[in-house]
Amino acid sequence: MILTYILMTSVSSSFSICFSATSYINGNPITNQLNLHLLPFERLDKITSENLCKMYLPGKVVVAQIHYDDMSFPRPGDAEVNFLYQFNQEIVVSFTLTPADYLHIMDKQNAMYELWYDVNLVKVNNSVNTIEHTKYNGTNCFSKVQMTYTIYGDIDLSVSTTNCQIPMSTSQVYLEFLNDQINTQIQILPCTSSCTSTEFKTTSTTFKPITVYRVRKTALNAETLAQFYQKFIENRRIPISLNVKFNKNGIYSVISRQMDKISAKDTRGCKNNGTSDSHLFIGATINPNNMFIQYRESLTNQMQCSLPEAVKVKVDLYVYDALTSTRKQKTFTQAEFNGEIGVTFENDAEFTKLRNNFNPSITKSVVTVSFMTSDDTIVWELVSFAKAYIGCVTRATLHLYNNQSCLIYEFDDNPTCKTQKLLATSLNSLGIYYKDGEIKQSLGYYKFNYAINYTDLHQEVCFVCDQYVAGNYSKSTCQENQDFTKQKLKTSTIGFGIISSFESIVLDSVVAEYKAIYLPFIVCASIGLLFSVIITTIFIIKQTSSS
């Protein structure tokens, strides 16, 4: 019996150095969860043959329990959690408590953990180094947190703060992201003045004046920052939060706030295409037949900045609500992308669910446009985290006359189309394109005023050359473009795209050209527009089915 005790004591001693004395507990009172962070022993690489951590434990079941003030909370048995030992890695063991039990241990300053190896044959007791509780909801201290990044480089966080009493002189500020199911941290330096110096240092112990934080790439954090970008590029929706950790009365507390907005810095000036045509808000519109991403009101993706090292463009679309999500990707050569009119993704089952259950307050989209080298290194990118939109045009026909064009809309009889509040503005853009293979080549665009009424499922709008917007297109004037469009009718599919505050869609359409006689008549009477059109006979040059 004495020999067995000696052997057990010796084995227990060997196992006791598997984990570091700096292991700690972090708790979250919102979820009533305690996380025991078991850190590997600092000198495991110097392990001897007597140390059993590497020889015996990997892959074995270990039973863990937490004790406060020599009493277990919850009661013995309730707090036992099994985990598999992994050599020389941090292991996080989670315990879920009742609200009453969590409240009981909130202000306890001492705790220990107990580990049972081989199902109660060997027991090890160790104290934890620190106890942390996320006592504060970050929304109470930060009313807004916006992240702006330079791909592979620095990250800036712009914040709006309240009067939280946080001792910043002794606080730790860090960015936290999910890395293979492990929360990984990168140190952040705060700034209270111009934030243009090579180092960010707080000059005040007051929390409220600090409105900018920065993750600056250094030799010390380069590896962790590279891990962040790897995970962020793989999944733009990984949880990312700003955290402030501070000590109050011997208890470490953490306030945490998720990002409200994420955007990429335009380090190359690519958003400006050298004209008055501005970037629209990038977002995904869920149309009846497809999903469409818009970039400019002129319906062109053309970038005027210099990106000589970029050979391809990858477009990554993620649309989701509380229950359904879909992710789609397309890759173009840079020339193909510049010639395209937005980007269209075709329908699928998830897309149909998102449209049928569309809720403007919870249906979101993430759109990323990455300009890449041949080895997939990102040179520059554009990213948008925003709500998704629902489009309502199911079919449309564009008629080209001698002196004007008319567009006939047909709408989806969808309740959301009738109730959405996006129809207040009446300024629309309509672009015309032709298809060169699978690529859509822009033929220019028009701006015209017309307020769509979604309760009328069949409407018509006409527009003339005075509403044409000149730009870098195949032909320089409206008349030249119209003549060119009629020529293209003989050999190519002609289509159009609609950009407005209520619709973003491209459609291949039925297009007709009309010859004229001198007989005036009224078109588009429903919107009070009077045009004198000269007509004799009607003939269709080319007809294609709507897509």
C-alpha positions as CSV (number, residue, x, y, z in Angstrom):
1,M,0.0,0.0,0.0
2,I,2.8,2.4,0.9
3,L,4.7,1.5,-2.3
4,T,1.5,2.2,-4.4
5,Y,1.2,5.6,-2.7
6,I,4.8,6.4,-3.5
7,L,4.4,5.4,-7.1
8,M,1.2,7.5,-7.5
9,T,2.9,10.5,-5.9
10,S,5.9,10.2,-8.2
11,V,3.6,9.9,-11.3
12,S,1.5,12.8,-10.2
13,S,4.6,14.9,-9.7
14,S,5.7,14.1,-13.3
15,F,2.3,15.1,-14.7
16,S,2.2,18.3,-12.6
17,I,4.7,20.1,-14.9
18,C,2.7,19.5,-18.1
19,F,1.1,22.9,-17.8
20,S,2.5,26.3,-17.0
21,A,2.0,28.2,-13.7
22,T,0.7,31.1,-15.8
23,S,-2.5,29.2,-16.7
24,Y,-5.5,31.3,-16.1
25,I,-9.3,31.5,-16.0
26,N,-11.5,33.7,-18.1
27,G,-15.2,34.1,-17.4
28,N,-18.2,35.5,-19.3
29,P,-21.2,36.4,-17.1
30,I,-23.4,36.9,-20.2
31,T,-23.1,33.2,-21.1
32,N,-22.3,32.1,-17.5
33,Q,-19.2,30.3,-18.9
34,L,-15.7,29.8,-17.4
35,N,-12.8,29.0,-19.7
36,L,-9.8,27.4,-18.1
37,H,-6.7,28.3,-20.3
38,L,-4.1,25.5,-19.7
39,L,-0.9,26.9,-21.1
40,P,2.0,24.4,-21.9
41,F,4.9,24.3,-19.5
42,E,7.6,26.7,-20.7
43,R,10.4,24.2,-20.8
44,L,8.6,21.2,-22.4
45,D,11.3,21.2,-25.1
46,K,13.8,20.2,-22.3
47,I,11.7,17.2,-21.3
48,T,13.4,14.3,-19.7
49,S,12.6,10.6,-19.9
50,E,11.0,10.8,-16.5
51,N,8.5,13.4,-17.7
52,L,5.4,11.6,-18.9
53,C,3.7,14.5,-20.6
54,K,5.0,13.6,-24.1
55,M,5.5,9.9,-23.6
56,Y,2.1,9.0,-22.2
57,L,-0.6,11.7,-22.3
58,P,-1.1,12.8,-26.0
59,G,-4.6,11.8,-27.1
60,K,-5.5,10.6,-23.6
61,V,-8.7,11.7,-21.8
62,V,-8.2,14.1,-18.9
63,V,-11.0,15.2,-16.5
64,A,-10.9,18.8,-15.3
65,Q,-12.6,20.5,-12.4
66,I,-12.3,24.1,-11.0
67,H,-12.3,24.9,-7.3
68,Y,-12.9,28.3,-5.6
69,D,-11.9,28.7,-1.9
70,D,-11.5,25.0,-1.5
71,M,-15.1,24.5,-2.6
72,S,-16.1,23.3,-6.1
73,F,-18.6,25.4,-8.0
74,P,-20.9,24.0,-9.3
75,R,-21.1,21.0,-6.9
76,P,-18.7,18.1,-7.4
77,G,-19.6,16.2,-10.5
78,D,-21.4,19.0,-12.2
79,A,-18.2,20.9,-13.0
80,E,-16.3,18.0,-14.5
81,V,-15.3,18.4,-18.2
82,N,-13.4,15.9,-20.3
83,F,-10.8,16.9,-22.8
84,L,-8.0,15.3,-24.9
85,Y,-4.4,16.2,-24.0
86,Q,-2.3,17.8,-26.7
87,F,1.4,18.1,-26.1
88,N,2.9,21.6,-26.0
89,Q,-0.3,23.4,-27.0
90,E,-2.7,25.7,-25.2
91,I,-5.9,23.9,-24.2
92,V,-9.1,25.7,-23.4
93,V,-11.6,23.8,-21.2
94,S,-15.0,25.4,-20.9
95,F,-17.4,25.1,-18.0
96,T,-21.0,26.3,-18.1
97,L,-22.4,27.4,-14.7
98,T,-25.9,28.3,-13.6
99,P,-26.4,32.1,-13.2
100,A,-26.6,31.7,-9.4
101,D,-23.3,29.8,-9.3
102,Y,-21.6,32.2,-11.6
103,L,-22.7,35.2,-9.5
104,H,-21.3,33.4,-6.4
105,I,-17.7,33.2,-7.8
106,M,-17.6,36.5,-9.6
107,D,-15.5,38.3,-7.0
108,K,-13.4,35.3,-5.9
109,Q,-9.7,36.2,-6.2
110,N,-8.3,32.7,-5.7
111,A,-9.0,29.5,-7.7
112,M,-7.3,26.2,-8.5
113,Y,-7.9,23.5,-11.0
114,E,-7.8,19.8,-10.5
115,L,-6.9,17.3,-13.3
116,W,-7.6,13.6,-13.3
117,Y,-5.5,11.4,-15.7
118,D,-6.6,7.9,-16.7
119,V,-10.1,8.4,-15.3
120,N,-9.3,9.1,-11.6
121,L,-6.1,7.1,-11.2
122,V,-3.8,10.1,-11.0
123,K,-4.8,13.5,-9.7
124,V,-2.9,16.8,-10.1
125,N,-3.8,20.1,-8.3
126,N,-2.5,23.5,-9.5
127,S,-3.4,27.1,-8.8
128,V,-4.3,29.5,-11.6
129,N,-2.2,32.6,-12.2
130,T,-5.0,35.1,-12.9
131,I,-8.8,35.2,-12.9
132,E,-10.5,37.4,-15.6
133,H,-14.1,38.2,-16.0
134,T,-15.7,40.0,-19.0
135,K,-17.9,42.0,-16.7
136,Y,-18.6,44.8,-19.1
137,N,-20.5,44.7,-22.4
138,G,-18.4,46.7,-24.9
139,T,-21.5,48.4,-26.3
140,N,-21.6,50.3,-23.0
141,C,-18.1,51.8,-23.6
142,F,-17.9,51.9,-27.4
143,S,-20.8,53.1,-29.3
144,K,-19.0,52.3,-32.6
145,V,-15.9,50.5,-33.7
146,Q,-14.7,50.7,-37.3
147,M,-11.8,48.8,-38.7
148,T,-9.7,50.0,-41.7
149,Y,-6.8,47.8,-42.9
150,T,-4.0,47.9,-45.4
151,I,-3.8,44.4,-46.8
152,Y,-1.1,42.4,-45.0
153,G,-0.1,45.6,-43.0
154,D,-1.3,48.0,-40.4
155,I,-4.9,48.0,-39.0
156,D,-6.6,51.1,-37.6
157,L,-9.6,51.1,-35.4
158,S,-11.7,54.3,-35.2
159,V,-13.9,54.3,-32.1
160,S,-16.7,56.4,-30.6
161,T,-16.5,56.2,-26.8
162,T,-18.6,56.9,-23.7
163,N,-17.5,57.9,-20.2
164,C,-16.5,54.4,-19.0
165,Q,-14.1,54.6,-16.0
166,I,-11.2,52.5,-17.3
167,P,-7.6,53.0,-16.0
168,M,-5.9,53.2,-19.4
169,S,-2.4,53.6,-17.9
170,T,-2.5,50.0,-16.7
171,S,-4.8,48.5,-19.3
172,Q,-3.9,46.1,-22.1
173,V,-5.6,46.8,-25.5
174,Y,-5.7,44.1,-28.2
175,L,-7.5,42.9,-31.3
176,E,-8.9,39.4,-31.0
177,F,-9.8,37.0,-33.8
178,L,-10.8,33.4,-34.1
179,N,-7.9,31.3,-35.4
180,D,-8.8,27.6,-35.8
181,Q,-11.2,27.7,-32.9
182,I,-8.7,29.6,-30.7
183,N,-9.1,33.2,-29.8
184,T,-5.8,34.9,-30.8
185,Q,-4.7,38.3,-29.7
186,I,-2.6,41.1,-31.3
187,Q,-1.5,44.1,-29.2
188,I,-3.0,47.5,-30.1
189,L,-1.5,50.9,-29.3
190,P,-3.9,53.8,-28.6
191,C,-3.6,57.4,-29.9
192,T,-5.0,60.6,-28.5
193,S,-3.6,63.2,-30.8
194,S,-2.7,63.3,-34.6
195,C,-1.9,59.6,-34.8
196,T,0.8,60.2,-37.4
197,S,3.9,59.4,-35.4
198,T,5.8,56.2,-35.8
199,E,4.6,55.0,-32.5
200,F,1.2,55.2,-30.9
201,K,1.4,56.0,-27.2
202,T,-1.3,57.1,-24.9
203,T,-0.7,60.5,-23.3
204,S,-3.7,60.3,-21.0
205,T,-5.1,57.9,-18.4
206,T,-8.6,58.9,-19.5
207,F,-10.5,56.4,-21.7
208,K,-12.9,58.7,-23.5
209,P,-10.4,60.9,-25.5
210,I,-8.9,57.9,-27.3
211,T,-10.6,57.7,-30.6
212,V,-8.0,55.8,-32.7
213,Y,-6.1,52.5,-32.1
214,R,-3.6,50.9,-34.4
215,V,-2.1,47.5,-34.9
216,R,1.3,48.4,-36.3
217,K,3.2,45.6,-38.1
218,T,6.4,44.8,-36.3
219,A,8.9,42.0,-36.2
220,L,7.3,40.8,-33.0
221,N,3.7,40.6,-34.3
222,A,4.4,39.8,-38.0
223,E,3.6,36.1,-37.6
224,T,0.4,36.7,-35.7
225,L,-0.6,39.4,-38.2
226,A,0.0,37.0,-41.1
227,Q,-2.2,34.5,-39.4
228,F,-4.9,37.1,-39.0
229,Y,-4.9,38.0,-42.7
230,Q,-4.8,34.3,-43.7
231,K,-8.0,33.7,-41.7
232,F,-9.6,37.0,-42.8
233,I,-9.0,36.2,-46.5
234,E,-10.4,32.7,-46.0
235,N,-13.5,34.0,-44.2
236,R,-14.3,37.7,-44.1
237,R,-16.9,37.0,-41.4
238,I,-14.5,35.6,-38.7
239,P,-15.3,37.2,-35.3
240,I,-13.0,40.2,-34.8
241,S,-13.3,42.4,-31.6
242,L,-11.6,45.2,-29.8
243,N,-10.8,44.3,-26.2
244,V,-9.6,46.3,-23.2
245,K,-8.3,44.4,-20.2
246,F,-7.8,46.1,-16.9
247,N,-7.3,45.2,-13.2
248,K,-9.8,46.4,-10.6
249,N,-9.6,45.3,-7.0
250,G,-7.4,42.4,-7.9
251,I,-9.9,41.0,-10.6
252,Y,-9.0,41.3,-14.3
253,S,-12.0,42.5,-16.4
254,V,-12.3,42.8,-20.1
255,I,-14.6,44.9,-22.2
256,S,-15.1,43.6,-25.7
257,R,-16.8,45.1,-28.8
258,Q,-17.3,43.4,-32.3
259,M,-16.5,45.5,-35.4
260,D,-19.4,47.6,-36.6
261,K,-17.7,48.2,-40.0
262,I,-14.7,46.9,-41.9
263,S,-13.1,48.6,-44.9
264,A,-9.8,48.4,-46.9
265,K,-7.6,51.5,-47.3
266,D,-7.5,52.8,-50.9
267,T,-3.7,53.0,-51.0
268,R,-3.5,53.2,-54.8
269,G,-6.3,55.7,-55.5
270,C,-8.3,53.0,-57.3
271,K,-11.7,54.2,-56.2
272,N,-11.4,57.3,-58.3
273,N,-11.7,56.5,-62.0
274,G,-10.8,60.0,-63.2
275,T,-14.3,61.1,-64.0
276,S,-17.3,62.4,-62.0
277,D,-18.7,58.9,-62.0
278,S,-18.3,57.8,-58.4
279,H,-18.3,54.5,-56.7
280,L,-21.7,53.5,-55.5
281,F,-22.2,51.7,-52.2
282,I,-21.1,48.2,-53.0
283,G,-23.7,45.6,-52.2
284,A,-25.4,42.5,-53.4
285,T,-28.9,42.8,-54.9
286,I,-31.0,39.6,-54.7
287,N,-32.9,39.7,-58.0
288,P,-35.6,37.2,-59.1
289,N,-33.1,35.4,-61.4
290,N,-29.6,36.2,-60.1
291,M,-27.5,38.2,-57.6
292,F,-25.8,41.3,-59.0
293,I,-23.0,43.4,-57.5
294,Q,-22.7,47.0,-58.6
295,Y,-19.6,49.2,-58.6
296,R,-20.3,52.4,-60.5
297,E,-23.5,54.2,-61.5
298,S,-22.1,54.0,-65.1
299,L,-22.2,50.3,-65.0
300,T,-18.5,49.8,-65.5
301,N,-15.8,48.2,-63.4
302,Q,-13.0,50.2,-65.0
303,M,-10.2,51.1,-62.6
304,Q,-7.9,53.9,-63.5
305,C,-5.2,53.3,-60.9
306,S,-1.9,51.6,-61.7
307,L,-1.8,47.9,-60.7
308,P,0.8,46.5,-63.1
309,E,1.6,43.5,-60.9
310,A,-2.1,42.3,-60.7
311,V,-3.0,39.7,-63.3
312,K,-6.3,38.6,-62.1
313,V,-9.3,39.8,-60.0
314,K,-11.2,37.6,-57.6
315,V,-14.7,38.6,-56.6
316,D,-16.0,36.9,-53.4
317,L,-19.7,37.3,-52.4
318,Y,-21.2,36.1,-49.2
319,V,-25.0,36.7,-48.5
320,Y,-26.7,35.5,-45.3
321,D,-29.4,36.0,-42.8
322,A,-30.1,34.3,-39.5
323,L,-30.8,30.9,-41.0
324,T,-29.4,30.7,-44.6
325,S,-26.2,31.7,-46.3
326,T,-24.6,31.4,-49.7
327,R,-21.1,32.1,-50.9
328,K,-20.0,32.6,-54.5
329,Q,-16.7,33.4,-56.2
330,K,-15.6,34.4,-59.6
331,T,-12.1,35.1,-61.0
332,F,-11.4,37.3,-64.0
333,T,-8.3,38.6,-65.8
334,Q,-7.9,42.2,-65.0
335,A,-8.8,43.2,-68.5
336,E,-12.0,41.0,-68.3
337,F,-13.0,42.6,-65.0
338,N,-12.4,46.2,-66.3
339,G,-14.7,45.4,-69.3
340,E,-17.5,43.9,-67.2
341,I,-20.7,45.6,-66.0
342,G,-20.7,44.8,-62.3
343,V,-20.6,41.0,-61.5
344,T,-23.6,38.6,-61.8
345,F,-24.0,35.3,-59.9
346,E,-26.6,32.8,-61.0
347,N,-29.4,31.4,-58.9
348,D,-29.1,28.5,-56.4
349,A,-31.2,26.9,-53.6
350,E,-29.7,29.0,-50.9
351,F,-30.2,32.1,-53.0
352,T,-33.9,31.2,-53.4
353,K,-34.3,30.8,-49.6
354,L,-32.7,34.2,-49.0
355,R,-35.0,35.9,-51.4
356,N,-38.2,34.2,-50.2
357,N,-37.3,35.1,-46.6
358,F,-35.8,38.4,-47.3
359,N,-35.7,40.8,-44.3
360,P,-34.1,44.2,-45.0
361,S,-33.0,44.5,-41.4
362,I,-31.2,41.1,-41.1
363,T,-30.2,40.0,-44.7
364,K,-26.5,41.0,-45.0
365,S,-23.8,40.8,-47.6
366,V,-20.0,40.8,-47.7
367,V,-18.4,41.7,-51.1
368,T,-14.6,41.6,-51.6
369,V,-12.9,42.5,-54.9
370,S,-9.2,41.4,-54.7
371,F,-6.6,42.3,-57.4
372,M,-4.0,39.5,-57.3
373,T,-0.6,38.4,-58.6
374,S,-0.2,35.1,-60.3
375,D,0.7,33.5,-56.9
376,D,-2.6,34.9,-55.3
377,T,-0.9,37.7,-53.4
378,I,-3.4,40.5,-53.0
379,V,-2.1,43.8,-54.4
380,W,-5.2,45.9,-53.7
381,E,-8.8,45.2,-52.7
382,L,-12.2,46.7,-52.1
383,V,-14.4,45.3,-49.4
384,S,-18.0,46.1,-48.2
385,F,-19.9,44.7,-45.2
386,A,-23.4,45.9,-45.6
387,K,-27.1,44.9,-45.9
388,A,-28.3,43.2,-49.0
389,Y,-31.0,44.5,-51.3
390,I,-33.9,42.9,-53.0
391,G,-34.5,43.6,-56.7
392,C,-37.9,43.4,-58.2
393,V,-37.5,43.5,-62.0
394,T,-38.3,40.1,-63.4
395,R,-38.3,41.0,-67.1
396,A,-37.7,44.1,-69.2
397,T,-37.7,45.1,-72.8
398,L,-35.6,47.9,-74.3
399,H,-36.8,49.4,-77.6
400,L,-34.4,51.6,-79.6
401,Y,-36.2,54.3,-81.7
402,N,-34.7,56.8,-84.1
403,N,-34.6,59.6,-81.5
404,Q,-35.3,58.0,-78.2
405,S,-35.3,54.7,-76.3
406,C,-38.0,53.1,-74.1
407,L,-37.8,50.6,-71.4
408,I,-40.7,48.4,-70.3
409,Y,-40.5,46.9,-66.8
410,E,-42.3,43.9,-65.4
411,F,-42.1,43.5,-61.6
412,D,-42.1,40.6,-59.2
413,D,-45.3,40.4,-57.2
414,N,-43.3,40.2,-54.0
415,P,-44.6,41.8,-50.7
416,T,-41.2,43.2,-49.9
417,C,-41.1,45.0,-53.3
418,K,-44.3,46.8,-52.4
419,T,-43.3,47.7,-48.9
420,Q,-39.6,48.6,-49.2
421,K,-38.9,52.2,-48.5
422,L,-36.2,52.7,-51.1
423,L,-38.3,54.2,-53.9
424,A,-38.2,57.8,-52.6
425,T,-35.5,58.8,-55.0
426,S,-36.3,59.1,-58.7
427,L,-32.9,59.5,-60.3
428,N,-31.9,56.3,-62.2
429,S,-29.1,55.2,-64.3
430,L,-29.5,52.8,-67.3
431,G,-26.5,51.3,-69.1
432,I,-26.5,49.5,-72.4
433,Y,-24.1,46.7,-73.2
434,Y,-23.3,44.0,-75.7
435,K,-22.0,40.6,-75.0
436,D,-18.6,39.7,-76.5
437,G,-18.5,36.0,-75.7
438,E,-19.3,35.8,-72.0
439,I,-18.0,39.3,-71.3
440,K,-20.4,42.3,-71.2
441,Q,-18.9,45.4,-72.9
442,S,-20.4,48.8,-71.9
443,L,-22.0,51.0,-74.6
444,G,-22.6,54.0,-72.2
445,Y,-25.3,55.0,-69.8
446,Y,-28.2,57.4,-69.3
447,K,-29.4,59.3,-66.2
448,F,-33.2,60.0,-66.1
449,N,-35.9,60.8,-63.6
450,Y,-38.6,58.3,-63.0
451,A,-40.1,57.2,-59.7
452,I,-41.1,53.5,-60.0
453,N,-44.3,52.5,-58.4
454,Y,-44.1,48.9,-57.3
455,T,-47.8,48.5,-57.0
456,D,-48.0,48.7,-60.8
457,L,-46.4,45.5,-62.2
458,H,-46.1,46.8,-65.8
459,Q,-44.5,50.2,-66.5
460,E,-42.7,52.0,-69.2
461,V,-40.1,54.8,-69.2
462,C,-38.5,56.6,-72.2
463,F,-35.3,58.6,-72.4
464,V,-33.4,60.7,-75.0
465,C,-29.8,61.7,-75.9
466,D,-30.0,64.7,-73.6
467,Q,-29.9,62.3,-70.7
468,Y,-26.8,60.4,-72.0
469,V,-23.7,60.7,-69.9
470,A,-20.5,60.8,-72.0
471,G,-17.6,58.7,-70.9
472,N,-14.8,56.3,-71.9
473,Y,-17.0,54.0,-74.1
474,S,-16.8,52.5,-77.5
475,K,-18.1,55.6,-79.1
476,S,-17.9,59.1,-77.7
477,T,-21.4,60.5,-78.3
478,C,-24.9,59.3,-77.7
479,Q,-25.8,59.2,-81.4
480,E,-22.6,57.3,-82.3
481,N,-23.4,54.8,-79.5
482,Q,-27.0,54.4,-80.7
483,D,-25.8,53.7,-84.2
484,F,-23.2,51.3,-82.9
485,T,-25.8,49.6,-80.8
486,K,-28.0,49.0,-83.8
487,Q,-25.1,47.5,-85.7
488,K,-24.3,45.2,-82.8
489,L,-27.9,44.0,-82.8
490,K,-27.0,42.1,-86.0
491,T,-24.2,40.0,-84.4
492,S,-24.4,40.3,-80.6
493,T,-26.8,40.0,-77.7
494,I,-27.7,43.5,-76.5
495,G,-28.7,44.0,-72.9
496,F,-29.0,46.7,-70.3
497,G,-28.5,47.3,-66.6
498,I,-30.4,49.4,-64.2
499,I,-28.7,51.1,-61.3
500,S,-30.7,53.1,-58.8
501,S,-31.5,53.3,-55.1
502,F,-34.1,50.5,-55.6
503,E,-32.7,48.2,-58.2
504,S,-29.4,46.8,-59.4
505,I,-29.7,44.3,-62.2
506,V,-28.4,43.4,-65.7
507,L,-30.6,41.6,-68.2
508,D,-30.2,40.3,-71.7
509,S,-33.4,41.6,-73.3
510,V,-35.7,41.6,-76.3
511,V,-34.5,44.6,-78.3
512,A,-36.3,46.2,-81.3
513,E,-35.5,49.0,-83.7
514,Y,-38.3,51.0,-85.2
515,K,-38.3,52.9,-88.5
516,A,-40.2,56.2,-88.7
517,I,-42.9,58.1,-90.5
518,Y,-44.1,61.6,-89.7
519,L,-46.9,60.7,-87.4
520,P,-46.7,62.0,-83.8
521,F,-48.0,60.0,-80.9
522,I,-47.6,59.8,-77.1
523,V,-45.4,57.2,-75.5
524,C,-45.0,56.7,-71.8
525,A,-48.2,58.5,-71.1
526,S,-48.3,57.0,-67.7
527,I,-45.4,59.2,-66.6
528,G,-46.5,62.3,-68.6
529,L,-43.7,62.3,-71.1
530,L,-44.6,63.5,-74.6
531,F,-42.4,62.5,-77.5
532,S,-42.9,63.0,-81.2
533,V,-41.9,59.8,-82.9
534,I,-42.0,59.1,-86.6
535,I,-43.1,55.6,-87.5
536,T,-43.9,53.6,-90.5
537,T,-43.2,49.9,-90.2
538,I,-41.8,47.9,-87.4
539,F,-39.2,45.2,-87.8
540,I,-37.1,43.3,-85.2
541,I,-33.4,43.1,-86.1
542,K,-32.6,40.5,-83.4
543,Q,-34.5,38.9,-80.5
544,T,-33.0,37.1,-77.5
545,S,-34.8,35.6,-74.5
546,S,-34.7,37.4,-71.2
547,S,-32.3,36.0,-68.6
